[in-house]
């Protein structure tokens, strides 16, 4: 089941499409973001705020978020924890 994860300011991402969530501070990531912007593969979900996380999707798009990577990771992990609980409960019954 697909679940939408809030990445800030009402913007959501399909959690099953996320490959990685990385910090934008390293030079290689900055180059990757600039290349994505130049080729139209970057989606800016920061609403004018500072980029604190870069979400890489399975389609190669980069989603820029103003939330910290830990915050987004927690939301994704919460989704998978909930799914594991549902699966476990189905096997018990």
Secondary structure, DSSP 8 states (H G I E B T S, - for coil): ---EEEEETTEEEEGGGEEEEE-S-SHHHHHHHHHHHHHT-EEE-STTS---EEEEETTS-EEEESS-HHHHHHHHHHHHHHHHHHHHHHHH-
